């Protein structure tokens, strides 16, 4: 049981890192405009769920093309 918890924690940390990296890319794509951190995080989270097979740069570009 303990191994399962530590494995889930590892996956969760890796996912959080991926979301953070993509959220930062979205921040940069917007010209580093502050005040949209939660929006960027939620967009990154949704994009990774929806488009997991696309490269991150493509996902970031697609998100802002749709806006």
C-alpha distance (Angstrom), angle and dihedral (degrees) to the residues before:
residue distance angle dihedral
X1 . . .
X2 3.80 . .
X3 3.83 90.4 .
X4 3.81 90.5 53.6
X5 3.79 91.8 52.1
X6 3.81 93.3 49.3
X7 3.82 90.5 47.1
X8 3.81 91.3 50.9
X9 3.78 89.8 47.9
X10 3.81 90.3 52.2
X11 3.81 91.7 51.0
X12 3.79 90.3 47.0
X13 3.81 92.1 51.5
X14 3.81 91.5 48.0
X15 3.80 90.8 49.8
X16 3.80 91.1 48.8
X17 3.81 89.3 52.2
X18 3.81 91.3 50.8
X19 3.79 91.5 49.0
X20 3.81 91.3 47.6
X21 3.81 92.1 50.1
X22 3.79 92.8 49.8
X23 3.81 92.3 44.1
X24 3.80 88.3 54.2
X25 3.80 90.1 50.2
X26 3.80 89.0 52.6
X27 3.81 89.5 50.1
X28 3.79 90.0 51.7
X29 3.82 92.7 45.2
X30 3.81 88.6 56.0
X31 3.80 90.4 54.5
X32 3.82 96.3 -97.3
X33 3.79 91.8 -70.5
X34 3.80 108.6 171.4
X35 3.79 125.9 -136.2
X36 3.80 100.2 56.0
X37 3.80 100.8 85.4
X38 3.80 96.4 120.6
X39 3.80 92.0 44.6
X40 3.82 90.1 49.6
X41 3.81 91.5 48.7
X42 3.81 93.0 49.6
X43 3.82 92.5 45.4
X44 3.79 90.6 49.6
X45 3.78 91.7 47.9
X46 3.81 91.9 50.0
X47 3.79 92.7 44.7
X48 3.78 92.9 52.4
X49 3.78 90.6 49.5
X50 3.81 93.1 46.1
X51 3.79 102.3 36.3
X52 3.78 105.9 25.1
X53 3.81 92.7 148.7
X54 3.82 96.6 55.8
X55 3.79 121.5 89.8
X56 3.81 112.2 -102.3
X57 3.82 94.4 -114.5
X58 3.80 89.9 54.3
X59 3.78 91.1 49.7
X60 3.82 92.0 49.8
X61 3.81 91.3 49.1
X62 3.80 92.1 47.2
X63 3.79 92.7 50.8
X64 3.79 93.2 54.9
X65 3.80 93.4 42.1
X66 3.83 88.4 57.2
X67 3.82 93.2 49.8
